[in-house]
Each structure stands twice: as C-alpha cells, then as structure tokens.
Amino acid sequence: MSDNLTDCASRRALRAWLERGHRLLQAAGRDSARLEAELLLTHVLGRPRSHLLAHAEEPLAPEQAVHYDALLQRAARGEPLAYLTGEREFWSLNLLVSPAVLIPRPETELAVERCLALLTGAAPDVRVCDLGTGAGGIALALAAERPHWRITATDLSVAALEVASANARRLGFLQLEFLPGDWLAPLARRQFELIVSNPPYVSMHDPALAALGHEPRAALTPGDTGLEALHRLIRDARAHLATGGWLVLEHGADQGAAVTAALVEAGYARVRCHRDLAGHDRVSEGQRLWSA
C-alpha cells in the first residue's frame, strides 16, 4: 500500500471512499459509475449495499482500502464489473464468472424461456444439451426450473467447463453432465429432445468487438460473417435431435432472417424467430420432424 493510501485508509470513512470511487470511474467514462463504485465497495466489505448508507462514517481497513483501490484501477482501465467481483446474476442465479467465460447477459434468458415453453408437458426425463455452455447459465437455469431433465453441457474450453462445473456444485445441481469438446463432437451418437446454444455470432470485423476486449474472443466471434458457428450447429444438430426435437439458437439482432432461412433450408419445421425485450431479433428455433 502506498503511503497515500495508508493515510487515506486511516482517515477516510466509507462515504469518502465511495465518492473517490465514483469520481475515478466517472472520469474513466464508466457507465453507472456511482453504482459500480458502490458494488465494488460492497464486494470488498462483503456487505449489502444498505450497509454503505447505514455505516457511511465507518472507516475502511487498510487492507480493504488496497483491495478497493486495485479494483477501481482495473475498472478504470475498462475491465467488466463481473470479472472484478467474480459474479454475475443470470435467471436469478448468482453465477461465478472469470475471464475464461463470456459474461452472461440478460437477453440470453430468452433462450431459456423458449426452451421451457417448447417442452411444456414433456416427459420429466427429457434429454437436453447446451452447446458452448460457458459459465453454464442456460444449462443451470433449465436445471433450476426442471430438476428432472437430463441436461448435458459441452464446451471446447476446459477452463470454461471448470467454471460451469463450479457453478453447478455451488448451486447443488449435481445432476448436470459436462463434456469437453468441440460443439457436438463429445456426444457420439446420442440424441436429445432439445439442443440449445448461445454460440459466438459477432463478425470479426464488427467495431463492437473493441469494447469487449476483456472477454474471450473465441466466445464472441466465429469468423468473417459471424454466422459460421450458427450454420455449423444448424447442419450438425440434425443428427443429434430425436424426431420432434427442437434446436434453439441465440443470434445477433441483425441475423434473424439469415438464421431462420438456414433452418428452413436445412429441413427444420415450425421455424420461428423471437425478439428480446429491446425488440431485437434474438432467438430462433426449428423442429426436427423428419425420420432418421
């Protein structure tokens, strides 16, 4: 700890540290600078946000000051809040995250909603596979809602599967199966009533990638058009869907028409595209009705 920080820690109360964090993050151009300053401080304290108001004049211990200042500096350099705290909420589940996984986003919850809707009334032991599971958000949300479903999750990244497995253990969802490998490759000849995926779909030329530099690039972009992984899944999932089974895919806001067209061309039936809460095309689905 620098002498300056040591001195600050001995004199400054939580209120002053919060103001310091707010100013630093605001100057760095962080969205919701005050909220992020609060969340980082509560993370350091291990307390709820209400503690900051109720104990505003409480001093910050020197070691906590060092920790908070380090997090503020990382945030000012653009690191996502979820990586700083190591957690992100998805489907009301508190998930562990790390730079090995894409940060779960609210729009992906639409994929979960569609999976639940499509298999309403299905047998309790229905077979489901989440491809490219990352932190495990989709698989774990489905396990929370349908404890008797037989859910398998795959990911090429062993580090990502370690995060997903840790989340499953933390949440007590020990029935999930995690398999390392490239998309459907670990599944051999197994078939499922539903296959779901939030694959990388950002074009490698999209300027938006620059703002996502802290997240794993392989989880963001599959190549030149952004459609490469989606086309592969549409093609390869057919062999792993039981008759009547569904394929549910998240995609970019400008990819709905291309994805639904690819589903129809591949022979899927009842193809539909659904919009997220912002009104953007986000999730497309198709059903296998042909015989093997």
C-alpha positions in Angstrom: 0.0 0.0 0.0 1.3 3.4 -0.9 1.8 6.0 1.9 -1.1 8.0 0.4 -3.5 5.1 0.5 -2.4 4.2 4.1 -3.1 7.7 5.2 -6.4 7.7 3.4 -7.4 4.4 5.0 -6.7 5.8 8.4 -8.7 8.9 7.9 -11.4 8.2 5.3 -14.9 6.8 6.0 -16.9 4.6 3.6 -18.7 7.7 2.3 -15.4 9.3 1.3 -14.1 6.2 -0.3 -17.3 5.8 -2.3 -17.1 9.4 -3.5 -13.5 8.7 -4.6 -14.5 5.6 -6.5 -17.4 7.5 -8.2 -15.1 10.3 -9.3 -12.5 7.9 -10.7 -14.9 5.7 -12.6 -16.8 8.8 -13.9 -13.6 10.3 -15.2 -12.8 6.9 -16.9 -16.2 7.1 -18.7 -17.7 4.1 -17.0 -21.5 3.7 -17.4 -23.3 3.8 -14.0 -20.1 5.0 -12.3 -21.7 5.5 -8.9 -23.5 2.1 -8.9 -20.3 0.4 -9.9 -18.3 2.2 -7.1 -20.9 1.0 -4.6 -20.9 -2.6 -5.9 -17.2 -2.8 -5.8 -17.1 -1.4 -2.2 -19.8 -3.8 -1.0 -17.8 -6.6 -2.7 -14.7 -5.6 -0.7 -16.6 -5.3 2.5 -18.7 -8.5 2.0 -21.8 -6.5 2.9 -25.0 -5.5 1.2 -25.4 -2.0 -0.4 -27.6 -1.0 2.5 -24.5 -1.2 4.7 -23.0 1.8 2.9 -25.8 4.1 3.9 -26.2 2.7 7.5 -22.5 2.9 8.2 -21.4 5.7 6.0 -18.9 7.1 8.5 -17.3 3.7 9.3 -13.6 3.7 8.4 -12.2 1.3 5.8 -9.5 -1.0 7.0 -6.1 -0.6 5.3 -6.2 -4.0 3.5 -9.7 -3.2 2.3 -8.5 0.1 1.0 -5.8 -1.6 -1.0 -8.3 -4.1 -2.4 -10.8 -1.4 -3.3 -8.3 0.8 -4.9 -6.9 -2.0 -7.0 -10.4 -2.9 -8.2 -11.1 0.8 -9.1 -7.9 1.0 -11.1 -8.9 -2.2 -13.1 -12.4 -0.8 -13.6 -11.0 2.5 -14.9 -9.0 0.5 -17.4 -12.2 -1.0 -18.8 -12.4 -4.4 -17.1 -16.0 -5.6 -16.7 -17.6 -5.4 -13.3 -18.5 -9.1 -13.4 -14.8 -10.1 -13.7 -13.9 -7.7 -10.9 -16.4 -9.2 -8.5 -16.2 -12.7 -9.9 -20.0 -13.0 -10.1 -22.9 -12.3 -12.4 -26.7 -12.9 -11.9 -28.5 -14.8 -14.6 -32.0 -16.2 -14.3 -31.9 -15.1 -10.6 -28.9 -17.4 -10.1 -25.7 -16.0 -8.8 -23.1 -17.4 -11.1 -19.3 -17.4 -10.7 -17.6 -15.9 -13.7 -14.0 -15.5 -14.8 -12.1 -14.2 -17.9 -12.4 -17.8 -19.2 -16.1 -17.3 -19.9 -18.3 -14.9 -21.7 -20.2 -12.7 -19.2 -23.9 -14.0 -19.1 -26.3 -11.4 -20.5 -30.0 -10.8 -19.8 -31.0 -11.3 -23.4 -29.8 -14.9 -23.2 -32.7 -15.5 -20.8 -35.0 -15.5 -23.8 -33.3 -18.8 -25.0 -34.2 -20.3 -21.6 -37.8 -19.1 -21.9 -38.1 -20.7 -25.3 -36.7 -24.0 -24.1 -39.2 -24.1 -21.3 -42.1 -23.2 -23.5 -41.3 -25.7 -26.2 -41.0 -28.6 -23.8 -44.0 -27.7 -21.7 -45.7 -31.0 -20.8 -42.7 -33.1 -21.9 -41.6 -36.2 -20.1 -39.8 -35.4 -16.8 -36.6 -37.1 -18.0 -36.4 -35.2 -21.3 -32.9 -35.0 -22.7 -31.4 -31.5 -23.3 -28.0 -30.4 -24.5 -26.4 -26.9 -24.1 -23.6 -26.4 -26.6 -20.8 -24.0 -25.7 -22.1 -23.6 -22.2 -19.5 -21.1 -20.9 -20.3 -20.3 -17.3 -23.3 -22.7 -17.6 -26.0 -20.1 -17.5 -28.5 -21.8 -19.8 -28.0 -25.3 -18.5 -28.2 -24.2 -14.9 -31.3 -22.1 -15.4 -33.0 -25.1 -17.1 -31.9 -27.3 -14.2 -33.3 -24.8 -11.7 -36.7 -24.9 -13.5 -36.8 -28.6 -14.5 -34.7 -30.6 -11.9 -35.6 -33.9 -13.6 -34.4 -33.0 -17.0 -31.3 -34.9 -18.2 -29.0 -32.0 -19.1 -25.7 -32.2 -20.8 -23.4 -29.2 -21.5 -20.4 -29.1 -23.7 -17.6 -26.5 -24.3 -14.3 -26.6 -26.1 -12.7 -24.6 -23.3 -11.7 -26.8 -20.3 -11.3 -23.6 -18.3 -14.9 -22.6 -19.1 -16.2 -26.1 -18.1 -14.4 -25.7 -14.8 -16.4 -22.5 -14.1 -19.6 -24.2 -15.2 -19.0 -27.2 -13.0 -18.1 -25.0 -10.0 -21.4 -23.2 -10.5 -23.3 -26.5 -10.6 -21.7 -27.6 -7.4 -22.3 -24.3 -5.8 -26.0 -24.3 -6.7 -26.4 -28.0 -5.8 -27.3 -29.1 -9.4 -25.2 -32.2 -9.4 -27.3 -34.0 -12.0 -25.7 -32.0 -14.9 -23.2 -33.6 -17.2 -20.3 -31.6 -18.5 -18.3 -32.8 -21.5 -15.2 -31.1 -23.0 -15.1 -30.9 -26.8 -15.9 -29.0 -30.0 -19.7 -28.4 -30.1 -21.4 -31.8 -30.7 -18.2 -33.9 -31.0 -18.3 -35.2 -27.4 -21.9 -36.5 -27.9 -21.1 -39.6 -30.1 -24.5 -40.8 -31.4 -26.6 -39.5 -28.6 -29.9 -37.8 -29.3 -31.8 -35.1 -27.5 -35.3 -33.7 -27.4 -33.8 -30.2 -27.3 -30.4 -28.7 -28.2 -29.8 -25.1 -27.3 -26.8 -22.8 -27.8 -25.6 -19.2 -27.5 -22.7 -19.5 -29.9 -20.3 -16.8 -30.9 -22.1 -14.7 -33.6 -20.2 -11.3 -33.8 -18.4 -10.7 -37.1 -14.7 -10.4 -36.6 -15.0 -7.0 -38.4 -17.6 -5.6 -36.1 -16.3 -2.5 -34.3 -18.2 -3.6 -31.2 -15.5 -6.2 -30.5 -13.2 -3.4 -29.4 -15.4 -2.7 -26.3 -15.4 -6.5 -25.5 -11.7 -6.9 -25.4 -11.6 -8.4 -21.9 -13.9 -11.3 -22.8 -12.7 -14.5 -24.5 -12.6 -13.7 -28.3 -13.5 -17.3 -29.2 -16.8 -16.9 -27.4 -17.6 -13.8 -29.2 -16.7 -14.2 -32.9 -16.6 -17.3 -35.1 -15.1 -15.6 -38.1 -15.7 -13.3 -41.0 -19.5 -13.1 -41.2 -20.5 -14.0 -37.6 -22.8 -16.8 -38.9 -20.2 -19.6 -39.2 -20.9 -21.3 -35.9 -24.7 -20.9 -36.3 -24.6 -22.5 -39.8 -22.5 -25.4 -38.4 -24.9 -26.0 -35.5 -27.9 -25.9 -37.8 -26.2 -28.5 -40.0 -24.8 -30.8 -37.4 -27.5 -30.8 -34.8 -29.9 -32.6 -37.1 -28.1 -35.9 -36.4 -28.5 -35.4 -32.6 -32.1 -34.4 -32.4 -34.8 -37.0 -31.8 -37.8 -36.9 -34.1 -39.8 -33.9 -32.8 -36.8 -32.4 -31.1 -36.0 -28.7 -31.1 -33.0 -26.6 -31.9 -32.9 -23.2 -30.1 -30.2 -20.7 -31.1 -29.4 -17.2 -29.8 -28.0 -14.9 -32.5 -27.3 -11.2 -33.3 -30.0 -8.6 -33.7 -29.4 -8.4 -37.5 -29.2 -12.2 -38.1 -32.7 -13.3 -37.6 -33.6 -13.6 -41.2 -30.4 -15.4 -42.1 -30.7 -17.9 -39.3 -34.4 -18.7 -40.0 -33.6 -19.1 -43.7 -30.8 -21.5 -42.9 -33.1 -23.5 -40.6 -35.8 -23.8 -43.3 -33.2 -24.8 -45.9 -31.8 -27.5 -43.6 -35.3 -29.0 -43.3 -36.4 -27.8 -39.9 -40.1 -27.3 -39.4 -42.1 -24.7 -37.3 -39.2 -22.2 -37.7 -39.7 -19.0 -35.7 -37.7 -16.0 -34.6 -38.4 -14.3 -31.3 -37.5 -10.8 -30.2 -35.9 -9.8 -26.9 -37.2 -7.1 -24.5 -35.4 -4.5 -26.5 -37.4 -5.5 -29.6 -34.4 -7.1 -31.4 -34.4 -10.5 -33.2 -32.6 -12.7 -30.7 -33.6 -16.3 -30.6 -34.6 -18.6 -33.5 -35.9 -22.2 -33.2 -36.7 -25.1 -35.5 -38.1 -28.6 -35.0 -36.9 -31.9 -36.5 -39.9 -33.7 -37.9 -38.1 -35.9 -40.4 -37.3 -39.6 -39.7 -33.7 -40.8 -39.3 
